[in-house]
Structure formats: C-alpha cells, structure tokens
C-alpha cells in the first residue's frame, strides 16, 4: 500500500514538536502494513489514528487523519490531543453520531466535499505560511470531535460535512491588528462565538414571532432560520455582521445584528474557499478583492483604513 504525507504537513509538523515528523513516518509505515488501522473521524472517508507521544522524543500525543483509497493512502492532517480528549478511542456515542451523519449524506459526495475543503484550505494556509506568517500564526488549531459534538448539541442541528471538515482543520482566526485572513479581512469565527451568535439570532427570530400575532403568513418577518450556522465575522473583533452557512441549502448567506433580511451569497463553502485561494495565488486575476501585505500580515484592499493604506503593498504573484 502506497502512503503519502500531505506536503504541507512535512513543513508544519515540526512546529508541534521536533519528533513529530519522525512520528508521522512511523505512522505511514504502520498504515502501509495495516490500512484499516484507524477509526472513523466524523468526516466521511477520513480515518484517524492516535500516536502515543511518550514513544517519541519531543512529540505530544497526536491525532493523525488520513484518506484511504483501494491502493493509496494520504495523511491529511495532524493535531495534538487536548488534555480533555481520550487519546485511545472514539467514544461509542460519537461513533453512533458519526454513523448517523454518514447515513444522511451520500458518502461518495461527502468524501469529495471533504477533500475539496481540505485542498482549498491548505492552499490558503500554505500561502499564508510562505507570505504572511503573522496571519498564519493567528489561525487556531483544529477542533476536536468532542468540541464539534458539543457544538451540535448547542445548535440543535447537524453540522454539515464541509463545515465540519473546515473546523477540524482550523477552529477560528484570532487575526492581526483587527484583520482576518479571508477576503474583506473577514475572520473565521471561533466555536464559542458561533454558538453565541446563533443564540442571539434564534432569540431575535423568536422575538419576531411574539410580535407577529395573528398576521397572515405572507406578512411574517423571517430574520433567521434554524438551519443557518454563523461562520465568518466582519473581523476578529467585530461580529456585527458576517456570513452563515445554511445547512439546508448548502449556500452561504450574509447576516447582520440589525436583523434586516439576509442575502444569499450563492457561494458554497467550497467555492468560497477556492476563490480566496485563487485570489492569493493569482492576484492579477482577482475580482472580488485584492490581497496585499503590511509587514507579515495579509490585508485585503477592500477594507483597509486610509491611515494605513500607505504601508500596504499589493501582492503581485
């Protein structure tokens, strides 16, 4: 069985500990001998194995995620096991939840979606690492399966597979000087901010329900739907507006704290991330926004303030 390690991991694994690259090589060797070594990760087509960090010098306990094809395996992500997580086995409740989610979606389509999200996000983070290291350092680690399960309970709806895939790679962007790394200097929201914003919006809709009284259905005001999951904020410190992912339609839309009717953006999460990656890699062809740098920080032109515009250097390719 051929086993590959995602190229970006070769560059970033050492940041988790000097012994992590060697640990990944050992895992690759074990997978070549036993491709079914892992357990379901919660993402269709993605399995995970755990690494006991005590077996390697300068290496924490790790979760290693991989995709298996009939004659090929690719290791796609690695992250430390948090102290609150069991490093040995996925709890039975999470296994059942994972199985239920896989049954709700076409597994082939879901697996393709996971790969598309991962590929687009790796293109973005690879560019950040090479060109805007301060912005790269502001990205949070991926969320654990337990954290995503807790968020699902909080929201009361299943997290779509594409969003689950993204959050397992990066669970938020703390930004630099108020700038996030997404177009418009927007920022991927941390999970606690997602839950808080969802509660505010559902409460606002419930309030509208008390105001409508006996109005006919065509006059009822819809400011929020339960299937909308907040995802991106205007900036790391400004959540007055942003983007949501509608779990029912699969499309992004815009939201605001002022509860005006939301606009559907008509991007999927995959196309949104792919376009961001395209604009970074080929800025001359960018249409929605223009990437640039202030020192080691990615700053998009559309929302830069005039006081700092003279320091902004456009990215030329």
Secondary structure, DSSP 8 states (H G I E B T S, - for coil): -EEEE-HHHHHHGGGG-TTHHHHHHHHHHHHHH-TT-SEE-SSTTEEEEEE-GGGSTT---EEEEEEEETTEEEEEEEEE--TTS-SS---HHHHHHHHHHHHHS-HHHHHHHHHHHHHHHHHHHHHHHHH-HHHHHTB-----HHHHHHHHHHHTS---HHHHHHHHH---B--BTTB-SBGGGBEE--HHHHHHHHHHHHHHHHHHHHHHTT--GGG---S--TTEEEEEEEETTEEEEEEEEETTT--EEEEETT-----B----HHHHHHHHHHHHHTGGG--S--EEEETTEEEEGGG--GGGGGG-EE---
